[in-house]
Amino acid sequence: MARSFAVVALFVSAVCFSSALARKSPEKFFVEGKIYCDPCQFAFESRLSFALSGVNVTLKCIKEENDIVSYQKNSTTDANGMYSIPVHGDHEEEICVVVADPPNEGQCKEAMPNKSDRIILTKNMGAASMTRYVNPLGFMTQTTDSQCFAVVQELGLDKLDD
């Protein structure tokens, strides 16, 4: 009797333990990117571009069928213009977008055409890493830096008009 009780207890323990192992832990992604200033108004990074620190960055995931924000998380760029946003859960059925707010200080307050970027936050996309990288997002100065003409020549952009 005691032996059969021990076998039953062992069996129940094994079932409970295996169901605990089968339970999925929630997904955790990291959304990473960079915010920079473009003093040449190129709308892309050049050697004169520089990192913007202290910029607020927001990740929003929206359910496509009803436009309701299902997930939102904020971050701030560091001294290198980099940010990392930890994201919990799989957001396969949602549209997720990273948006950078214009800096509060400094000369780079003009938004570029690429002031936001979409990001896919699901394991079902073939990427092994749980880190998702956003294209660099930038802001421009209102005036063009005097060194920009030299950069235009270095990049061969002055020959595009020929």
C-alpha positions as a Markdown table, in Angstrom:
| # | Residue | x | y | z |
|---|---|---|---|---|
| 1 | Met | 0.0 | 0.0 | 0.0 |
| 2 | Ala | 2.8 | 2.4 | 1.0 |
| 3 | Arg | 4.7 | 1.5 | -2.1 |
| 4 | Ser | 1.7 | 2.1 | -4.5 |
| 5 | Phe | 1.2 | 5.5 | -2.7 |
| 6 | Ala | 4.8 | 6.4 | -3.3 |
| 7 | Val | 4.5 | 5.4 | -7.0 |
| 8 | Val | 1.3 | 7.5 | -7.4 |
| 9 | Ala | 3.0 | 10.5 | -5.6 |
| 10 | Leu | 6.0 | 10.1 | -7.9 |
| 11 | Phe | 3.8 | 10.0 | -11.0 |
| 12 | Val | 1.8 | 13.1 | -9.9 |
| 13 | Ser | 5.0 | 15.0 | -9.1 |
| 14 | Ala | 6.4 | 14.1 | -12.6 |
| 15 | Val | 3.2 | 15.3 | -14.3 |
| 16 | Cys | 3.2 | 18.6 | -12.3 |
| 17 | Phe | 6.9 | 19.1 | -13.0 |
| 18 | Ser | 6.6 | 18.5 | -16.7 |
| 19 | Ser | 3.6 | 20.8 | -17.1 |
| 20 | Ala | 5.6 | 23.5 | -15.3 |
| 21 | Leu | 8.5 | 23.0 | -17.8 |
| 22 | Ala | 6.0 | 23.1 | -20.7 |
| 23 | Arg | 4.7 | 26.5 | -19.6 |
| 24 | Lys | 6.2 | 29.1 | -21.9 |
| 25 | Ser | 8.0 | 32.0 | -20.4 |
| 26 | Pro | 6.9 | 35.3 | -21.9 |
| 27 | Glu | 8.9 | 36.6 | -24.8 |
| 28 | Lys | 11.4 | 39.4 | -24.1 |
| 29 | Phe | 12.7 | 41.4 | -27.0 |
| 30 | Phe | 15.1 | 44.4 | -27.0 |
| 31 | Val | 14.5 | 47.2 | -29.5 |
| 32 | Glu | 17.7 | 49.1 | -30.1 |
| 33 | Gly | 18.6 | 52.1 | -32.2 |
| 34 | Lys | 20.4 | 55.4 | -32.6 |
| 35 | Ile | 19.3 | 59.0 | -32.8 |
| 36 | Tyr | 21.6 | 61.5 | -34.6 |
| 37 | Cys | 21.8 | 65.1 | -35.8 |
| 38 | Asp | 22.4 | 65.9 | -39.5 |
| 39 | Pro | 24.0 | 69.4 | -39.8 |
| 40 | Cys | 24.0 | 69.1 | -43.6 |
| 41 | Gln | 20.3 | 68.4 | -44.1 |
| 42 | Phe | 21.1 | 65.3 | -46.2 |
| 43 | Ala | 18.5 | 63.1 | -44.4 |
| 44 | Phe | 21.2 | 60.4 | -43.9 |
| 45 | Glu | 24.3 | 60.1 | -41.7 |
| 46 | Ser | 27.6 | 61.6 | -42.8 |
| 47 | Arg | 30.9 | 62.2 | -41.1 |
| 48 | Leu | 29.6 | 65.5 | -39.8 |
| 49 | Ser | 26.6 | 63.9 | -38.1 |
| 50 | Phe | 26.7 | 63.5 | -34.4 |
| 51 | Ala | 24.8 | 61.6 | -31.7 |
| 52 | Leu | 21.9 | 63.2 | -29.8 |
| 53 | Ser | 21.7 | 62.4 | -26.1 |
| 54 | Gly | 18.6 | 62.8 | -23.9 |
| 55 | Val | 16.1 | 62.3 | -26.8 |
| 56 | Asn | 12.9 | 60.6 | -25.8 |
| 57 | Val | 12.0 | 57.5 | -27.9 |
| 58 | Thr | 8.7 | 55.8 | -27.8 |
| 59 | Leu | 7.8 | 52.3 | -29.0 |
| 60 | Lys | 4.0 | 51.8 | -29.7 |
| 61 | Cys | 2.3 | 48.7 | -30.9 |
| 62 | Ile | -1.1 | 49.1 | -32.3 |
| 63 | Lys | -3.7 | 46.4 | -33.1 |
| 64 | Glu | -4.4 | 46.8 | -36.8 |
| 65 | Glu | -8.1 | 46.0 | -36.7 |
| 66 | Asn | -9.1 | 48.7 | -34.2 |
| 67 | Asp | -6.2 | 51.1 | -34.0 |
| 68 | Ile | -5.9 | 50.7 | -30.2 |
| 69 | Val | -2.5 | 51.0 | -28.7 |
| 70 | Ser | -1.8 | 47.6 | -27.1 |
| 71 | Tyr | 1.7 | 48.2 | -25.9 |
| 72 | Gln | 3.8 | 51.3 | -25.2 |
| 73 | Lys | 7.2 | 51.8 | -23.7 |
| 74 | Asn | 9.6 | 54.8 | -23.5 |
| 75 | Ser | 13.3 | 55.2 | -23.4 |
| 76 | Thr | 15.9 | 58.0 | -23.6 |
| 77 | Thr | 19.1 | 58.1 | -25.6 |
| 78 | Asp | 22.5 | 57.9 | -23.9 |
| 79 | Ala | 25.6 | 60.0 | -24.6 |
| 80 | Asn | 26.2 | 58.0 | -27.7 |
| 81 | Gly | 22.7 | 58.6 | -29.0 |
| 82 | Met | 21.8 | 54.9 | -28.4 |
| 83 | Tyr | 18.7 | 53.5 | -26.8 |
| 84 | Ser | 17.5 | 50.1 | -25.8 |
| 85 | Ile | 13.8 | 49.3 | -25.0 |
| 86 | Pro | 12.9 | 46.0 | -23.3 |
| 87 | Val | 9.7 | 44.7 | -24.7 |
| 88 | His | 7.6 | 41.9 | -23.1 |
| 89 | Gly | 5.4 | 39.6 | -25.2 |
| 90 | Asp | 5.1 | 38.6 | -28.8 |
| 91 | His | 3.4 | 41.3 | -30.9 |
| 92 | Glu | 3.0 | 39.4 | -34.2 |
| 93 | Glu | -0.5 | 40.6 | -34.9 |
| 94 | Glu | 0.4 | 44.3 | -34.2 |
| 95 | Ile | 2.1 | 47.2 | -36.0 |
| 96 | Cys | 5.0 | 48.4 | -33.9 |
| 97 | Val | 6.6 | 51.7 | -34.5 |
| 98 | Val | 9.5 | 53.6 | -32.9 |
| 99 | Val | 9.1 | 57.4 | -32.8 |
| 100 | Ala | 11.7 | 59.9 | -31.6 |
| 101 | Asp | 10.6 | 63.2 | -30.0 |
| 102 | Pro | 12.4 | 66.3 | -31.1 |
| 103 | Pro | 15.3 | 67.2 | -28.7 |
| 104 | Asn | 14.4 | 69.8 | -26.1 |
| 105 | Glu | 17.8 | 71.5 | -26.4 |
| 106 | Gly | 20.3 | 72.3 | -29.1 |
| 107 | Gln | 20.1 | 73.1 | -32.7 |
| 108 | Cys | 18.8 | 69.8 | -34.1 |
| 109 | Lys | 15.0 | 70.2 | -33.9 |
| 110 | Glu | 13.9 | 69.8 | -37.5 |
| 111 | Ala | 12.4 | 66.4 | -38.0 |
| 112 | Met | 13.6 | 64.3 | -41.0 |
| 113 | Pro | 11.3 | 62.4 | -43.2 |
| 114 | Asn | 12.4 | 59.2 | -41.3 |
| 115 | Lys | 11.4 | 60.3 | -37.8 |
| 116 | Ser | 9.9 | 56.9 | -37.1 |
| 117 | Asp | 10.5 | 53.3 | -38.1 |
| 118 | Arg | 8.4 | 50.1 | -38.0 |
| 119 | Ile | 9.8 | 47.1 | -36.2 |
| 120 | Ile | 8.7 | 43.4 | -36.1 |
| 121 | Leu | 8.4 | 41.9 | -32.7 |
| 122 | Thr | 7.7 | 38.2 | -33.0 |
| 123 | Lys | 9.8 | 35.1 | -32.9 |
| 124 | Asn | 7.9 | 33.9 | -36.0 |
| 125 | Met | 10.1 | 35.8 | -38.5 |
| 126 | Gly | 13.2 | 33.7 | -38.7 |
| 127 | Ala | 15.5 | 35.8 | -36.6 |
| 128 | Ala | 17.4 | 33.9 | -33.9 |
| 129 | Ser | 18.3 | 37.0 | -31.9 |
| 130 | Met | 15.7 | 38.6 | -29.5 |
| 131 | Thr | 17.3 | 42.0 | -30.3 |
| 132 | Arg | 15.6 | 44.0 | -33.0 |
| 133 | Tyr | 17.5 | 46.9 | -34.6 |
| 134 | Val | 15.8 | 50.1 | -35.8 |
| 135 | Asn | 17.2 | 52.2 | -38.6 |
| 136 | Pro | 18.9 | 55.3 | -37.3 |
| 137 | Leu | 16.5 | 58.2 | -36.8 |
| 138 | Gly | 17.6 | 61.8 | -37.1 |
| 139 | Phe | 16.9 | 65.4 | -36.8 |
| 140 | Met | 18.4 | 68.3 | -38.8 |
| 141 | Thr | 19.7 | 71.8 | -38.1 |
| 142 | Gln | 17.8 | 74.8 | -39.6 |
| 143 | Thr | 21.0 | 76.0 | -41.2 |
| 144 | Thr | 23.6 | 74.0 | -43.1 |
| 145 | Asp | 27.1 | 73.6 | -41.7 |
| 146 | Ser | 29.9 | 75.3 | -43.8 |
| 147 | Gln | 31.8 | 71.9 | -44.0 |
| 148 | Cys | 28.9 | 70.2 | -45.8 |
| 149 | Phe | 30.0 | 71.2 | -49.3 |
| 150 | Ala | 33.3 | 69.3 | -48.8 |
| 151 | Val | 31.2 | 66.2 | -47.7 |
| 152 | Val | 29.1 | 66.6 | -50.9 |
| 153 | Gln | 32.3 | 66.5 | -53.0 |
| 154 | Glu | 33.7 | 63.5 | -51.0 |
| 155 | Leu | 30.5 | 61.5 | -51.6 |
| 156 | Gly | 30.4 | 62.5 | -55.2 |
| 157 | Leu | 26.9 | 64.0 | -54.8 |
| 158 | Asp | 27.9 | 67.1 | -56.7 |
| 159 | Lys | 28.3 | 64.9 | -59.9 |
| 160 | Leu | 24.7 | 63.8 | -59.8 |
| 161 | Asp | 23.5 | 66.9 | -61.5 |
| 162 | Asp | 25.6 | 66.3 | -64.6 |
